[in-house]
Amino acid sequence: MSASKLKIAMHPNLKLGLHWGGTALAIVGIVFVALRLRDYGTEIDFTRFDVTAWSVMMGLTMIYGLSSLMLALAWRDLLQQFGVSASRRWAIKIYGISQIARYVPGNIFHLTGRQAMGMSAGIPGWPLAKSAVWELGLISITGGLFGLLVMPLIVQGLPVEVGTVGFVVVMAIVAVLLWRFISPLVARAFGWYAVFLTLSGLLFVGLLELLVENPVHGGLPWLSLLGAYVLAWLIGLVTPGAPAGLGVRELVLLFLLKGVVGEADLLLAIVLGRLVTVAGDVVFFTIASLNYHLLKE
């Protein structure tokens, strides 16, 4: 058997191994968080959640659901980059309805569903496939840049201002390079992803501010917390077999923020953050579904 044929024969096994490895990591993360919650059960005071607190959480849920519209708009820009002209309402409809499938184990069904729905609407398969690959690559690059905000948590003595300035400068350079050497459409998609991830991180910081009364080290370093959330989100996104990064995101956050926030408060924020994002995805799905019925009329 030639080397090329051997490579092709091993490819499905490699994919299967990555899938099951990611699934195992997700399960480990879920079990770990559940065990830690059990250990801290007596320290978590649910009586702090009054009507105002729950109202704030509902507001965060709505913000997350509406911010997901930016993902659909970024996808529309990528489709246009590959020669497919689509309306905003159509892009929101297809993206929002298919996106809910990311909670199905495997972490690929939202992509396959979007491909099928797009092709059934008469869109050629190749531009749809390319847009999915570019989406994953571009959002991974964008999320990875948020890691600069996390550096002060990893490198002792590094000022938060250094990470912040580095983040802003690198983001601006990447945006200019994309605009100049690829296209304004891709640069705009990069911008949509950057705003979406920033809002997602701010929602997590908002939950922490709601929960934490006495931070471990003075005031909360909210920019570093924002970056930590986005980085954990990204690792969950690219982990095969973990539906919506379930378990993986939580495990990474516990690792990055240990010693910054009290673990009992951090665990509760992580669990509530997951509830907010899941409910927000349902809000986005509802918007897309309503949009679908409007388009049919």
N, C-alpha and C positions, 0 to 999 in steps of 0.2 A: 504494500500500500504506500502510495506517495505521501510526502509530507503534507501537501495541500489537502489530500483526501482525509488524512488522519486529523487534520485541524477541523475539517468540516464535521467529521464524525464525533469529535469531542465537544463540539460547540453546544449541542443540546444538553449534554451532561453538565457542562459548565454553567449554563443558564439555570438548570435545575438545582445545582448546588448553591448558586447565589440566592435563588428564590427561597430555598429551605433555610439557608443560613440567615437571611433577613427575617424570615418568619420566626426562627428560634430566638433571634435577638429581640424581636418585638415581644415575644412571650416572656422572655427574661425580664425585660423592662417593666411589663405590666405586673408581673409577680413581685418584682422588687418594690415598685411603688405601693402595691397593695400591702405588702408586709410592713413597709415603713409607716404607712398610714395606720395600720393596726397598732404599731408600737407607740405612735404619737396620738392615738385616739383620745386619750384622756387630756391631752394638752390643747386639742383643737376645740375652740369655743364657738359653737354654731349660733349661740345666742346673740353674737355680735351682728348677725345679719338681720337688720330690721327692714322695714319697707323701703327705706332710702337705698340701702345697700343692694337689695334685689332689683330696684328700679335702675340703679347704675349698671348692674350686670345685664339687664335687658337692653339698656342703651348701647352697651359695648357689643352685644350680640347683633343689634341692628347695624351698627357701624361696620362690623366685620362682614356681614352679609352684603352690604352696599359696596364695600371696598373691593369685593370679589369681582365686581363689574370691571375693574381695571384689568383683571386677568383676561377677560373676554375681549376687551379693547386691544390689549397687547397681541392676542392671538389673531385678531382681525388685521392688525398691521403686518404681522408675519405672513398671513395669507396673501395680502396685497403685495408684499415683497416678492412672492412667487407667482404673481400674475392672476390671482383670484380676487375679484372685486366683490365684497360682501357688505351688506348694510350693518349698521350697529345692532339693530334689533335682531337680525338673523344670527349674528355672531353671539349675542347674549343668549339667545334661545338655545342654540346648539351647545355652547360651552357650559351654560348653567345646568341644563338637563343632564348632560353626560358627566359633569364633574362629581355628582353625588356618588358615582360608581367607584370613586377612589377609596371608599370605605370597604369595598369588597376585597377580601384577601388576595394578594397578588400584586396590587398597586399598579396595574396596567389597564384595568378595564375601563377607566375613564378615557384613556387614549384610544382604545379599540372602539369604544362606543362612539366617540367623536368622529373617528374615521368612518364608521359605518353610516352615521347620521349625515355626515357631509356628503358621502358618495351617493346616498339615497336622494339627496337634494340636487344631484347633478354635478357636484364638484369633482374634478379629476382626483384620483387617489394619490398620485405622486406629490402634488403640492400640499395636500393634507398631511401626508407622512412627513414631508420635509418641515412643515410648520411645527409638528409635534417634536421633532428632533431639535430644531432650533429653539423652541420654547424651553425644553429641558436644559439645553446648554446655556441659553441666555439667562434664565432665572437662576441657574446654579452659579454662574459667574457673578450675577448681581448679589445673591445671598452670600457668596464667599467673601465679597468685599466688606460685608458687615462684620466679618471677623476682625477687621482692624479696630473696631470699637471694643472688642473683647480683650485686646492685648493688655490693657492695664490690669485686668483680672488675672492674667497669666504671668506677666512679667512684673515682679515686685518692684515698686519704686517708679514705675513708668507713669507719668502724669496722664490723666484722662484727656487733657487738652491735646497731647501728642497723637493719641489714637483718633481723636475727633478731627483734627486738622488733616491727618493722613487720609482718613476716610473721605472727607469732602474733596480733597485734591485728587485722589485716585478716581473717585466716582466721576468727577468732571473730566478728567483725562480720558477715561473709557468712553464717556458719552461723546466727546469730540472725535475720538478715533472711529467710533462706530458711524457717526454722521459723515465723516470725511471719507473713509475708506470702504464702507459697506453701503449704507444708505440712510437717509433720514428716517425711514420707516422703522428700521431696526433700532436706531437710536431712540425713537419715540417709544418702542416696545420696552426697551431698557428702562426708560423713565417711568413707564407704568408699573413695571415690576418693582422698581426702587420705592415708589410711593406706597404700593401695596404692602411691601415688607416693612416699611417704616411704620405704617399704621398698625400692622399686626403686632410689631414689637411694642408700640406705645400702648396698645390694649393690655398686653401682659404687664407692662410697667404700671398701668392704671390699677390693675387687680392687686398688685403688690402694695401700692400706696393705700389701697382700700383695706388691706388685711394687716400690714405690718405696722405695729405701734412703736416698736423699739428695734430699729435695724442693728445688726451686729457691729457695724463700724460707722456710727453716725448716720448722716443722711444717705439715702439710696443713690448709688451712682447710676442714674437712670439711662444714660447713654450706653454704658457698658451692659446693663441689663437688657436693653433693647437689642444690642448686638448679639448677646448670648441667646436670646430667644430666636432670632432669625437664623443664627448658626445651627441651633438645635432643630429648627424647622427644616433647614436644608438637609441636614444629615438624615432626618426622617424621610424626606422626600426622595432621596436617591438610594435609600435602602430597599432593595427588592424584597418583595414578600411581606412588607410591613404596611398594612392598609392605612393610608393617610399618616404614615409615620408613627402609628400607635405604639406606645411603649418606648420606642427609640428616642423620640423627642423628649419625653419625660426623663429618661435615663441621662441624656446629655445635659439637660438643665440641672439636674441634681449634682452632676459632676462639676459643671462650670461655676455654679453659684454656691457651692458649699463654703460656708464661712463668711459669705457676704450677707445672706439672709438666714434667719433662724429656720432650721429644717422643717419644723412643724408648719410655720407660715408658708414656706416655699412649697411644701407638698400640697397644701390646700390651694395655693395659687395655681399650681400645675393642674390639679384636677379641675378646678373651676375654669381655668383657661381652656382646657379641652372641651368642657361643656359649652363655653362661649363659641368656640370655633365650629363645633358640630352643629349647634343651633344656628350659627351664622350661615353655614353651608346649606341648611334647610331653608333659611330665608332666601338665599341666592337661588336655590332650586325653585322656590315658589315664584320668585320674580320671573325667572326664565320660563316657567310653565305658563304663567299668566301671559307673558309675552308671546308664547307659542300660540295660545288660543286667540290672541288679538291678531296675530299674523294670518290665521286661518280665516278670519272673518272678512 
